[in-house]
Amino acid sequence: MIPRKFAPALFGFVLSGLMSLLVSGIATIRIVGIDASFVASWAGAWLSAWAVAFPAVLVVAPLSRRLVERLVASE
């Protein structure tokens, strides 16, 4: 098991992986269509997108949390 202190980074890793998988899949379908080269094109696009998305999530997530805290009414 992974220690709890790594939970935010693991969450960002999983979230960025899934979101980049979906977005790159949609973009690849729009550009290439579903043909013999689709899976290879999607995999390449996904890995490139994930390499950018994961560090971006680590930087943007704390800013997003602070923004949400300011926008949500306190109890």
VEXDREN-2710 file (C-alpha; in Angstrom, 1 decimal):
% VEXDREN-2710
k/r/px/py/pz
1/MET/0.0/0.0/0.0
2/ILE/1.0/3.6/-0.6
3/PRO/1.4/5.8/2.4
4/ARG/-1.5/8.3/2.9
5/LYS/0.8/11.3/2.6
6/PHE/1.0/10.5/-1.2
7/ALA/-2.8/10.5/-1.7
8/PRO/-3.0/14.0/-3.3
9/ALA/-0.2/13.1/-5.8
10/LEU/-1.8/9.7/-6.5
11/PHE/-5.2/11.3/-7.0
12/GLY/-3.6/13.8/-9.5
13/PHE/-1.9/11.0/-11.3
14/VAL/-5.0/8.9/-11.7
15/LEU/-7.2/11.9/-12.5
16/SER/-4.8/13.3/-15.1
17/GLY/-4.4/9.9/-16.6
18/LEU/-8.1/9.3/-17.1
19/MET/-8.9/12.8/-18.3
20/SER/-6.1/12.9/-20.8
21/LEU/-7.1/9.4/-22.0
22/LEU/-10.7/10.6/-22.7
23/VAL/-9.7/14.0/-24.2
24/SER/-7.0/12.5/-26.4
25/GLY/-9.4/9.8/-27.5
26/ILE/-12.0/12.2/-28.6
27/ALA/-9.5/14.4/-30.4
28/THR/-7.9/11.4/-32.1
29/ILE/-11.3/10.2/-33.3
30/ARG/-12.0/13.6/-34.7
31/ILE/-8.7/13.8/-36.6
32/VAL/-8.0/10.2/-37.6
33/GLY/-11.4/8.6/-37.3
34/ILE/-11.7/5.0/-36.2
35/ASP/-9.5/3.0/-38.5
36/ALA/-6.4/0.7/-38.3
37/SER/-4.2/3.5/-37.1
38/PHE/-6.5/4.7/-34.3
39/VAL/-5.1/2.8/-31.4
40/ALA/-1.5/3.7/-32.1
41/SER/-2.4/7.3/-32.7
42/TRP/-4.5/7.5/-29.5
43/ALA/-1.8/5.9/-27.4
44/GLY/0.8/8.3/-28.7
45/ALA/-1.5/11.3/-28.1
46/TRP/-2.5/10.1/-24.7
47/LEU/1.1/9.6/-23.4
48/SER/2.1/13.0/-24.7
49/ALA/-1.0/14.6/-23.1
50/TRP/-0.5/12.8/-19.8
51/ALA/3.1/13.9/-19.6
52/VAL/1.8/17.5/-19.6
53/ALA/-1.4/16.9/-17.6
54/PHE/0.1/15.3/-14.5
55/PRO/2.5/18.1/-13.6
56/ALA/-0.2/20.6/-14.6
57/VAL/-2.6/19.0/-12.1
58/LEU/-0.1/19.1/-9.4
59/VAL/0.4/22.9/-9.9
60/VAL/-3.3/23.8/-10.6
61/ALA/-5.0/21.6/-8.0
62/PRO/-4.0/23.7/-5.0
63/LEU/-5.0/26.9/-6.8
64/SER/-8.4/25.4/-7.7
65/ARG/-9.0/24.3/-4.1
66/ARG/-8.3/27.8/-2.9
67/LEU/-10.6/29.3/-5.5
68/VAL/-13.4/26.8/-4.6
69/GLU/-13.0/27.6/-0.9
70/ARG/-13.5/31.3/-1.7
71/LEU/-16.6/30.7/-3.9
72/VAL/-18.4/28.3/-1.5
73/ALA/-20.3/29.6/1.4
74/SER/-18.9/28.8/4.8
75/GLU/-21.0/26.7/7.2
END
